[in-house]
Amino acid sequence: MWENPFSYNVWAGGQQSTVYLEMVEAFENMDGSSPKIDREKISADHLWTLDELWGKKDPRFRASIYTHGTPWLEGILDYHDAILLPNGTLQTVGAYKGVNSRSRSYGRPTPFGILKYLDESKGIIQERYYSDTDYIIFRLGEIYLNLAEASFELGFMDEALTAINAIRSRAGIPILDNIDREKIRHERKVELAFEGNRYFDLRRWRTAVDDLTRSFSGLRFIIDGASLTEGEYDPSNQKFRLYIVENVAGMHSPFFVERNYYLPIGQSRTSSNPNLVENPGYQ
C-alpha cells in the first residue's frame, strides 16, 4: 500500500518513498552512451519522448522503478504537472483538448517510485500491510557481488570480473571487458536497489560523508499541448518538456557526519571501565 503508485489505493496515498533523479541516472544505457539527461537539451526547451528518455536504459531500471509512462493496472502512469499551450504559456488548472492540466499523481516530490516489490496482480490495495511479496534479505545476486568485491580487494581480477558479468548477463546488459572498484560498487547500487544495502555499503566503504552530504534532484514533465490530439492522450506516447527540480527535498540538504561511521560506546560503559575509549566524535 505504501509504495504502490500515488492515488491507486483506498486511502488515496502511495509512493511514500519517492526516488531521486540521481538514482534513476545511475542505471546505464545499453549502448554505452551517457545515462544522464542532457541538461543542454533541457535548457534549449527540447521536446522529449519517453523512448528518447528511457529507451536505452538497463532493463533493471524498468524492473525497479515506475515513472511517467509505466504500465499499471491496465493503464499508464501519468505525472505531468502542466501543459505548454501553443501560445507559450503554461496551463496548470482546467483542461486542454480533453486532458487535465495536471495528472492525478503530479503532487509527489519526484515522478519515480519503487516498483521492485510490487505485485500488480493484486490490483488496487484495499488496506494496510497487504502483500504476499517476500522481502529480499539475501539472494544469489548479492553472493556474486560479495564474491566480486572480495576477489577484487584480494587481487583476483579475473574472478571479480566473472562474478560481475554473471549478474550483467542475467540482467540483459552488455558485459564488461575490465573491472575496477568503482564498477563493482556501481553494480551493487543498481542490482541491489531498494533492498536495504546501500546505506550500510556507504558506511562500510567510508564514502557516506561525500555520497550522502549533498542535495538531490527531482524531475517534472510538462506536456507539449501542440502535439496533443483531442481525445487521444497517451502518457507513454507524447512529447513533453522537462524541468529539473534542484534540492527537491527542501532547503536543508541531507548530511552524514563522520562520527556516524560508528555507534557510541556510551558514558555508562566508559565510566565503569577505564580501559574503554569512546568512539571518535562522541567524546
C-alpha positions, -999 to +999 in steps of 0.1 A: +000+000+000+027+025+009+048+020-022+022+014-050+017+045-073+001+075-057-037+076-056-041+039-065-054+027-032-084+033-010-066+059+011-055+079-020-019+076-008+010+055-021+045+063-033+057+071+002+093+065-009+100+088-039+132+081-058+157+108-067+167+116-103+203+108-094+193+072-087+175+070-120+205+083-138+227+056-122+211+029-144+234+026-175+224+029-212+226-003-232+247+014-259+273+029-235+261+064-240+257+087-210+228+077-188+223+113-176+196+135-191+212+161-214+209+194-194+217+214-225+187+200-243+165+208-213+178+244-213+170+246-250+134+236-244+138+203-262+107+182-268+113+147-254+096+114-259+098+086-233+117+064-258+143+091-261+145+094-224+144+058-211+145+036-243+182+027-239+181+020-201+194-010-183+164-034-181+168-033-143+156+003-144+121-007-156+120-036-132+130-015-102+114+020-107+080+031-120+076+066-136+057+086-162+047+061-189+049+029-168+020+005-174+000+000-143-034-017-137-044-017-174-034+019-177-004+042-179+011+062-150+010+099-157+030+125-138+027+156-159+020+188-139+013+214-166+005+217-203+025+240-225+000+258-247+007+267-283+009+304-272+039+295-250+021+298-216+018+270-190-017+259-180-019+243-145-057+244-140-086+231-160-081+210-191-068+214-227-080+192-256-097+169-231-065+165-209-064+177-173-037+203-169-023+182-140-024+145-136-037+126-106-002+119-094+015+152-101+019+162-064+046+136-054+081+151-048+095+132-078+078+111-106+097+080-096+086+052-072+098+018-061+084-009-084+107-038-073+085-053-046+050-046-061+026-072-074+004-055-099-019-086-100-032-076-065-050-046-081-060-016-061-047-021-025-077-020+000-059-019+033-026-016+051+001-042+051-015-062+024+013-080+005+023-116-004+057-104-018+086-117+001+110-091+014+145-096-001+170-104+027+197-124+008+199-137-027+222-151-053+229-117-069+243-104-036+265-135-033+280-128-067+286-091-057+302-101-024+325-125-044+334-098-069+342-073-042+363-097-021+381-110-051+390-076-063+403-065-030+424-096-028+438-090-063+419-118-081+407-096-110+395-124-134+373-139-107+359-104-098+351-097-135+335-131-140+312-126-110+301-091-121+295-103-157+273-132-144+250-106-129+251-083-160+244-113-184+214-123-163+201-087-163+205-085-201+230-057-202+264-059-220+292-075-200+324-056-190+358-061-205+376-049-174+369-043-137+377-018-110+365-009-076+340+018-088+324-006-113+318-032-086+303-006-063+281+008-091+269-027-098+259-031-062+240+001-063+217-008-093+214-046-087+206-043-050+185-011-054+159-007-026+169-039-009+184-022+022+221-025+014+231+009+001+234+029+034+255+002+050+277-002+019+285+036+020+293+033+057+314+003+051+333+019+023+337+051+043+322+072+015+290+082+032+302+117+042+307+126+005+279+105-010+251+114+014+260+150+023+246+167-007+213+177-023+193+156-047+171+163-077+136+158-089+120+159-124+089+175-138+070+165-170+053+193-190+030+181-218+035+198-252+000+210-260+007+215-297+013+177-301-019+168-283-048+153-303-083+159-290-094+128-270-063+107-278-039+114-249-015+086-241+012+095-215+036+069-230+034+083-265+035+121-261+060+149-264+069+169-234+094+193-219+114+185-188+122+206-158+148+195-132+140+205-096+172+211-077+173+202-040+139+186-042+139+175-006+139+211+007+161+239+019+184+218+041+204+192+023+208+157+038+241+153+056+261+124+071+288+133+097+320+113+101+311+101+136+281+082+122+305+056+108+304+042+144+280+040+172+287+054+207+300+031+234+282+052+259+291+071+291+277+043+313+302+018+299+332+041+296+328+053+332+325+018+346+356+006+326+385+030+323+400+008+295+372+017+271+378+047+249+347+064+234+345+063+197+355+094+176+330+122+177+312+110+208+336+122+235 
